[in-house]
Amino acid sequence: MIKYWIFATRPKTLSASIGPVFIGVAMASQTNLFSWDLAIITGLCAVLLQIGTNLANDYLDFLKGADKTSRKGPPRMVQQGFISVNAMKRATFLSFFIAFLIGLYLVYRSDLWILFVGILSILGGYFYTAGKRPLAYLGLGDIMAFLFFGPVAVGGSYYIQTLSLSADVLVLGAGMGCLSTALLAVNNLRDYQEDKKANKRTLIVLLGTTFGRLEYSICLLTSWGILFWLCWGMLWCNIGIIALFFWMLVLVRGVYAGKNWQWQLEKTASLLFFFPAILFLFLFL
């Protein structure tokens, strides 16, 4: 049973929440206001928010008929019968509730703006697939991924530490947001036929797969351009940036070939690790 719950959290996707926090925290570490305990607690809160979103998505997509036995992606636990709907509901609530309690501590250590951001994050995570008009079914998933896994997560993590924001932090947040949007685009390209049948109107269902491939390519190259602009100059960073560029070209070629979506998803997710890693080299070497 434990392994089913681990699968339900979708651990391979959690880099989408860890990476932005790492960037915000890394940027804050360059000030004299940095706190390790705040960094760890912020990361835990972000992961719990994403887990809650993933758990909600698991049972809500099943109830809405979007997850069927013919789906191409990894098995969903409710759809496969491994976890009941009620158990998944309780786990979703628990994850969001613990994230909220942790968030209250972060508010205590920072200010009320973080409460506002935290509540928006919980509502966005739940109503991504909940309600009569869920955000993911209205073509709004991409902008949600960009904002909440990009400028909001990076900027919020930095703000908790410093009670301030900077243009560089928000631009780096946009870079991470582009990568998270690219990851969602691959997922929606893979699920295009199933989403269309289930009337799940993702942006790719609304605008077509050609748009989806273009969106993916633009997001990858934009994130690379941001990294180049802010981090070019040091030898190890330059090597990483050049290597990342050629790796992204391979991924762009792969998304147009469309032969192995699972491989495409996994390798795109790896960018959410490499982007912060290059920033780490720039800041600390």
C-alpha positions in Angstrom: 0.0 0.0 0.0 2.8 2.4 0.8 4.3 2.1 -2.7 0.9 3.2 -4.2 0.9 6.3 -2.1 4.4 7.1 -3.2 3.4 6.7 -6.8 0.4 8.9 -6.2 2.6 11.8 -5.1 4.4 11.5 -8.5 7.9 12.0 -7.1 9.5 12.5 -10.5 7.5 15.7 -10.8 8.5 17.2 -7.5 11.6 18.9 -9.0 9.1 21.4 -10.3 8.5 22.7 -6.8 12.0 22.1 -5.3 13.9 23.8 -8.1 12.2 27.2 -7.8 12.6 27.2 -4.0 16.3 26.3 -4.5 16.8 29.3 -6.8 15.0 31.7 -4.5 17.0 30.5 -1.5 20.3 30.5 -3.4 19.8 34.1 -4.4 18.8 35.0 -0.8 22.0 33.4 0.4 24.0 36.2 -1.2 22.5 38.6 1.3 23.2 38.8 5.1 19.5 37.9 5.8 19.8 34.2 4.9 18.3 31.5 7.3 18.8 27.8 6.8 15.8 26.8 8.8 13.5 29.1 6.7 15.0 27.6 3.5 14.2 24.0 4.6 10.7 24.9 5.9 9.9 26.8 2.7 11.0 23.8 0.6 8.9 21.4 2.7 5.8 23.7 2.3 6.3 23.9 -1.5 6.6 20.1 -1.8 3.5 19.5 0.2 1.6 22.0 -1.9 2.6 20.1 -5.1 1.8 16.7 -3.5 -1.7 18.0 -2.6 -2.2 19.2 -6.1 -1.0 15.8 -7.5 -3.3 13.8 -5.2 -6.3 16.0 -6.0 -5.5 15.6 -9.7 -5.4 11.8 -9.3 -9.0 11.4 -8.0 -10.6 14.4 -9.7 -9.5 13.5 -13.2 -10.9 10.0 -12.5 -14.2 11.4 -11.4 -14.4 13.7 -14.5 -13.6 10.8 -16.8 -10.3 12.1 -18.0 -8.3 9.1 -16.7 -9.3 5.8 -18.4 -7.6 2.5 -18.8 -6.3 3.5 -22.2 -4.3 6.5 -20.9 -0.7 6.7 -22.1 0.9 8.1 -19.0 1.9 6.4 -15.7 -0.9 4.6 -13.9 -3.1 6.7 -11.7 -3.8 5.2 -8.3 -7.6 5.8 -8.1 -8.2 4.9 -11.7 -6.3 1.6 -11.2 -8.3 0.9 -8.0 -5.2 0.9 -5.7 -6.5 3.8 -3.6 -10.1 4.7 -3.0 -11.6 8.1 -3.9 -12.3 8.9 -0.2 -8.8 8.0 0.9 -7.3 10.2 -1.8 -9.6 13.0 -0.8 -8.5 12.8 2.8 -4.8 12.6 1.8 -5.3 15.7 -0.4 -6.8 17.6 2.5 -4.1 16.5 4.9 -1.3 17.6 2.5 -2.8 21.0 1.9 -3.6 21.4 5.6 -0.1 20.7 6.7 1.2 23.0 4.0 -1.1 25.7 5.4 0.1 25.2 9.0 3.7 25.4 7.8 2.8 28.5 5.8 1.5 30.2 9.0 4.9 29.8 10.5 6.5 31.3 7.4 4.0 34.2 7.7 5.1 34.7 11.3 8.7 34.8 10.2 8.0 37.1 7.2 4.8 39.0 6.7 1.1 38.8 5.6 2.0 38.9 1.9 3.1 35.2 2.2 -0.3 34.3 3.7 -1.9 35.8 0.5 0.5 33.8 -1.7 0.0 30.6 0.3 -3.8 30.8 0.1 -3.7 31.5 -3.6 -1.3 28.5 -4.1 -3.7 26.1 -2.2 -6.7 27.3 -4.1 -4.9 27.2 -7.4 -3.6 23.6 -6.7 -7.1 22.4 -5.8 -9.2 24.1 -8.4 -6.7 23.2 -11.1 -8.9 20.1 -11.5 -11.8 20.7 -9.0 -15.1 22.4 -9.4 -17.5 22.7 -12.3 -15.0 24.8 -14.4 -11.6 23.5 -13.3 -8.6 25.6 -14.5 -6.9 22.8 -16.3 -10.1 22.2 -18.4 -10.3 25.8 -19.5 -6.8 26.1 -21.1 -5.4 27.9 -18.0 -3.1 25.2 -16.8 -0.1 26.6 -18.7 -0.3 30.1 -17.2 -0.8 28.5 -13.8 2.3 26.4 -14.2 4.3 29.3 -15.3 3.3 31.6 -12.5 3.2 29.2 -9.5 6.3 27.2 -10.4 8.1 30.3 -11.7 7.9 33.9 -10.4 5.6 33.1 -7.5 7.7 30.2 -6.1 11.1 31.8 -6.8 10.0 35.3 -5.7 8.2 34.0 -2.7 11.1 31.9 -1.5 13.4 34.9 -1.8 10.9 37.2 -0.2 10.5 35.0 2.9 14.2 35.3 3.5 14.8 39.0 2.7 11.3 40.7 2.7 12.2 42.2 -0.6 12.3 41.3 -4.3 14.6 42.1 -7.2 14.3 42.0 -11.0 17.0 39.3 -11.3 15.0 37.0 -8.9 11.8 37.5 -10.9 13.5 36.9 -14.2 15.1 33.7 -12.9 11.6 32.8 -11.8 10.3 33.3 -15.3 13.0 30.9 -16.5 11.8 28.2 -14.1 8.2 29.0 -15.0 9.1 28.4 -18.7 10.5 25.0 -17.9 7.5 24.0 -15.9 5.2 25.1 -18.7 7.3 23.1 -21.1 6.9 20.0 -18.9 3.1 20.5 -18.9 3.1 21.0 -22.7 4.8 17.6 -23.2 2.3 16.0 -20.8 -0.6 17.6 -22.7 0.8 16.6 -26.1 1.0 13.0 -24.9 -2.5 13.1 -23.6 -4.0 15.1 -26.5 -6.4 12.4 -27.8 -7.6 11.3 -24.3 -8.1 14.9 -23.2 -10.0 15.7 -26.3 -12.4 12.8 -25.8 -12.9 13.8 -22.1 -13.6 17.4 -23.1 -10.5 18.5 -21.1 -9.8 21.7 -23.0 -6.1 22.1 -22.4 -4.4 24.9 -24.4 -3.1 22.2 -26.8 -6.7 20.8 -27.2 -7.9 24.3 -28.0 -5.0 25.4 -30.2 -3.7 22.1 -31.6 -0.5 20.0 -31.4 1.5 22.3 -33.7 1.0 25.1 -31.1 2.0 22.7 -28.4 5.3 21.9 -30.0 6.0 25.5 -30.7 5.1 26.4 -27.1 7.5 23.8 -25.8 10.3 25.0 -28.0 9.8 28.7 -27.1 9.7 27.9 -23.4 12.9 25.9 -23.5 14.8 28.4 -25.5 13.5 31.3 -23.4 14.7 29.7 -20.2 18.1 29.1 -21.8 18.3 32.7 -22.9 17.5 33.9 -19.3 20.3 31.7 -17.9 22.7 32.9 -20.6 21.9 36.5 -19.9 22.3 36.3 -16.1 25.0 33.6 -15.6 27.4 33.8 -18.6 30.9 34.7 -17.8 32.5 32.0 -15.6 34.2 29.0 -17.2 32.2 26.3 -15.5 28.9 28.2 -16.0 29.8 28.7 -19.7 30.4 25.0 -20.2 27.1 24.2 -18.5 25.2 26.7 -20.5 26.6 25.5 -23.8 25.9 21.9 -22.9 22.4 22.8 -21.9 21.8 24.5 -25.2 22.7 21.4 -27.2 20.6 19.2 -24.8 17.6 21.5 -25.3 18.0 21.2 -29.1 17.9 17.4 -28.7 14.7 17.8 -26.7 13.1 20.2 -29.2 13.9 17.7 -32.0 12.3 14.9 -29.8 9.1 16.8 -29.3 8.6 17.3 -33.0 9.3 13.6 -33.6 6.8 12.6 -30.9 7.9 9.0 -30.7 8.5 8.5 -27.0 6.6 10.9 -24.8 7.6 9.3 -21.5 11.3 9.8 -22.4 10.5 13.4 -23.4 8.8 14.0 -20.1 11.6 12.6 -18.0 14.3 14.4 -19.8 12.4 17.7 -19.7 11.9 17.2 -16.0 15.7 16.9 -15.7 16.0 20.5 -16.9 14.4 21.6 -13.6 17.5 20.2 -11.9 20.1 21.5 -14.4 18.8 25.1 -14.5 19.3 25.6 -10.7 22.6 23.6 -10.8 24.1 26.1 -13.3 22.9 29.0 -11.2 24.6 27.3 -8.2 27.9 27.2 -10.1 27.5 30.9 -10.9 26.8 31.9 -7.3 29.1 29.7 -5.3 32.2 29.0 -7.5 
